[in-house]
Amino acid sequence: MKLNKLIALSAAACIAVTAQANTDKDKELKLAAKQASSLKFTQTDFGSYKVEKSLRLVPASVVADQHVVMRKGDMAVVNATQSSDLVTKGTLVRNILTDNLTSLSGNITVLLKDGMSADDIAVAMGMKVVSVFPGTAVAVLAVSANQDILITAKELKSQGYAKEAKIEVLETIYTAQ
């Protein structure tokens, strides 16, 4: 019995000494502090996206290499000679958190208010119904070619057609590691 107590006491002492030695080593380690990245933009146009009015997405086959800012598959991003104030389908936006450049689909996902239908909203706002999710108050509407998608999304909420309106962005959220 005394031998068991002596073994347990010596094991506890060894563990305590080892733990103390590890904490002393941790204090000696000096890791380089990582500098936090800062955002380039202070205000976004919607969500976490900033509209890039001076950039355009065009087929890579029609543009010379010296004008290409970056490539996205078979498309090329180029600087525009004239910036457009109209934000429509295909307009480039930058995610300020990830700094990824992507385009808008031209669709707005809406959460309909009670008693409203997607068809009624589409007729009233000059939009087209892309899809309706049966049994829910969720619908996807497409803006027409001459509609500003930012203004239309705000009007959907302000005119009482939708509880929420989210602009659809064609961004790759997950990438292979």
C-alpha positions as CSV (number, residue, x, y, z in Angstrom):
1,M,0.0,0.0,0.0
2,K,2.8,2.4,0.9
3,L,4.5,1.5,-2.4
4,N,1.4,2.4,-4.4
5,K,1.2,5.8,-2.7
6,L,4.9,6.4,-3.3
7,I,4.5,5.6,-7.0
8,A,1.5,7.8,-7.3
9,L,3.2,10.7,-5.5
10,S,6.4,10.4,-7.7
11,A,4.3,10.3,-10.9
12,A,2.4,13.4,-9.8
13,A,5.7,15.2,-9.1
14,C,7.1,14.2,-12.5
15,I,4.0,15.5,-14.3
16,A,4.1,18.8,-12.3
17,V,7.8,19.3,-13.1
18,T,7.2,18.6,-16.8
19,A,4.2,21.0,-17.0
20,Q,6.3,23.7,-15.4
21,A,9.1,23.2,-17.8
22,N,6.8,23.4,-20.8
23,T,5.3,26.7,-19.6
24,D,8.8,28.2,-19.1
25,K,9.7,27.2,-22.7
26,D,6.5,28.8,-24.1
27,K,7.5,32.1,-22.4
28,E,10.9,32.0,-24.1
29,L,9.3,31.5,-27.6
30,K,8.8,34.7,-29.4
31,L,6.5,34.4,-32.4
32,A,6.4,37.2,-35.0
33,A,3.2,39.1,-34.8
34,K,1.1,39.0,-37.9
35,Q,0.0,42.3,-39.2
36,A,-3.8,42.5,-39.7
37,S,-4.8,43.3,-43.3
38,S,-6.8,46.4,-43.8
39,L,-9.7,47.1,-46.2
40,K,-9.1,49.3,-49.2
41,F,-12.7,50.6,-49.3
42,T,-14.5,52.3,-46.5
43,Q,-18.0,52.1,-48.0
44,T,-19.6,49.4,-50.1
45,D,-22.4,49.8,-52.7
46,F,-24.3,46.7,-51.4
47,G,-23.4,43.9,-49.0
48,S,-19.7,43.5,-49.1
49,Y,-19.4,44.5,-52.7
50,K,-18.0,47.7,-54.4
51,V,-19.0,48.3,-58.0
52,E,-16.0,48.6,-60.4
53,K,-17.4,51.2,-62.9
54,S,-14.1,51.6,-64.7
55,L,-13.7,47.9,-65.6
56,R,-15.4,45.7,-68.2
57,L,-15.6,42.0,-68.9
58,V,-15.2,41.2,-72.6
59,P,-14.3,38.0,-74.6
60,A,-10.5,37.5,-74.5
61,S,-10.5,36.8,-78.2
62,V,-11.5,40.4,-79.1
63,V,-9.0,42.3,-77.0
64,A,-5.2,42.8,-77.3
65,D,-3.0,41.4,-74.5
66,Q,-1.6,44.9,-73.6
67,H,-5.2,46.0,-72.6
68,V,-6.0,43.1,-70.4
69,V,-6.0,43.8,-66.6
70,M,-6.7,40.1,-65.7
71,R,-8.2,37.0,-67.2
72,K,-11.3,35.0,-66.0
73,G,-11.5,31.9,-68.0
74,D,-12.2,32.8,-71.7
75,M,-13.1,36.3,-70.7
76,A,-10.8,39.3,-70.1
77,V,-11.1,42.3,-67.7
78,V,-10.2,45.6,-69.4
79,N,-10.2,49.2,-68.4
80,A,-13.2,51.0,-69.9
81,T,-12.7,54.3,-71.7
82,Q,-16.0,55.6,-70.3
83,S,-17.4,54.6,-66.9
84,S,-21.1,53.8,-66.8
85,D,-23.3,54.9,-63.9
86,L,-25.8,52.2,-64.8
87,V,-25.3,49.0,-62.8
88,T,-26.8,46.1,-64.8
89,K,-26.2,42.4,-65.7
90,G,-22.5,41.7,-66.2
91,T,-21.3,44.7,-64.2
92,L,-18.1,43.9,-62.4
93,V,-18.0,44.1,-58.6
94,R,-15.2,43.5,-56.0
95,N,-15.7,41.8,-52.7
96,I,-13.9,44.0,-50.3
97,L,-13.3,41.2,-47.8
98,T,-11.7,38.7,-50.3
99,D,-10.6,41.2,-53.0
100,N,-12.2,38.9,-55.6
101,L,-13.5,40.4,-58.8
102,T,-16.7,39.0,-60.2
103,S,-19.9,40.0,-62.1
104,L,-23.6,40.5,-61.4
105,S,-26.1,38.0,-62.7
106,G,-28.9,40.6,-63.2
107,N,-31.1,38.8,-60.8
108,I,-32.6,39.8,-57.4
109,T,-33.7,37.3,-54.9
110,V,-36.7,38.7,-52.9
111,L,-38.6,37.7,-49.8
112,L,-42.2,38.7,-50.7
113,K,-44.4,40.5,-48.3
114,D,-47.7,38.8,-47.3
115,G,-50.3,39.0,-50.1
116,M,-47.8,39.8,-52.8
117,S,-47.0,37.5,-55.8
118,A,-43.9,37.5,-57.9
119,D,-45.9,38.1,-61.1
120,D,-47.5,41.2,-59.6
121,I,-44.2,42.6,-58.6
122,A,-42.6,41.8,-62.0
123,V,-45.4,43.7,-63.8
124,A,-45.3,46.7,-61.5
125,M,-41.5,47.0,-61.6
126,G,-40.9,46.1,-65.2
127,M,-39.0,42.9,-64.3
128,K,-39.2,39.3,-65.4
129,V,-39.9,36.3,-63.1
130,V,-36.9,33.8,-63.2
131,S,-38.2,31.4,-60.6
132,V,-40.7,31.0,-57.7
133,F,-40.2,28.6,-54.9
134,P,-43.6,27.0,-54.2
135,G,-44.7,27.0,-50.6
136,T,-42.4,29.9,-49.7
137,A,-42.4,33.6,-50.1
138,V,-39.1,33.5,-52.0
139,A,-38.8,34.4,-55.7
140,V,-36.0,35.4,-58.1
141,L,-36.6,38.3,-60.4
142,A,-34.5,39.6,-63.3
143,V,-34.0,43.3,-64.1
144,S,-34.5,44.5,-67.7
145,A,-31.5,45.8,-69.7
146,N,-32.1,49.4,-68.9
147,Q,-32.8,49.1,-65.2
148,D,-30.2,49.9,-62.5
149,I,-30.0,46.8,-60.3
150,L,-29.0,48.8,-57.2
151,I,-31.9,51.2,-57.5
152,T,-34.4,48.4,-58.3
153,A,-33.3,46.4,-55.2
154,K,-33.9,49.5,-53.0
155,E,-37.2,50.3,-54.6
156,L,-38.5,46.7,-54.0
157,K,-38.1,47.3,-50.3
158,S,-39.1,51.0,-50.2
159,Q,-42.3,50.5,-52.2
160,G,-43.4,47.7,-50.0
161,Y,-43.2,44.8,-52.4
162,A,-40.6,42.8,-50.6
163,K,-39.4,42.3,-47.0
164,E,-35.8,41.7,-48.3
165,A,-34.1,42.0,-51.7
166,K,-30.6,40.6,-52.3
167,I,-28.6,41.2,-55.5
168,E,-27.3,37.9,-57.0
169,V,-23.5,37.9,-57.5
170,L,-21.7,35.3,-59.6
171,E,-18.9,34.7,-57.1
172,T,-17.1,31.4,-56.5
173,I,-17.5,30.9,-52.8
174,Y,-15.6,27.7,-52.4
175,T,-12.4,26.7,-54.2
176,A,-10.4,23.5,-54.3
177,Q,-7.4,23.4,-51.9
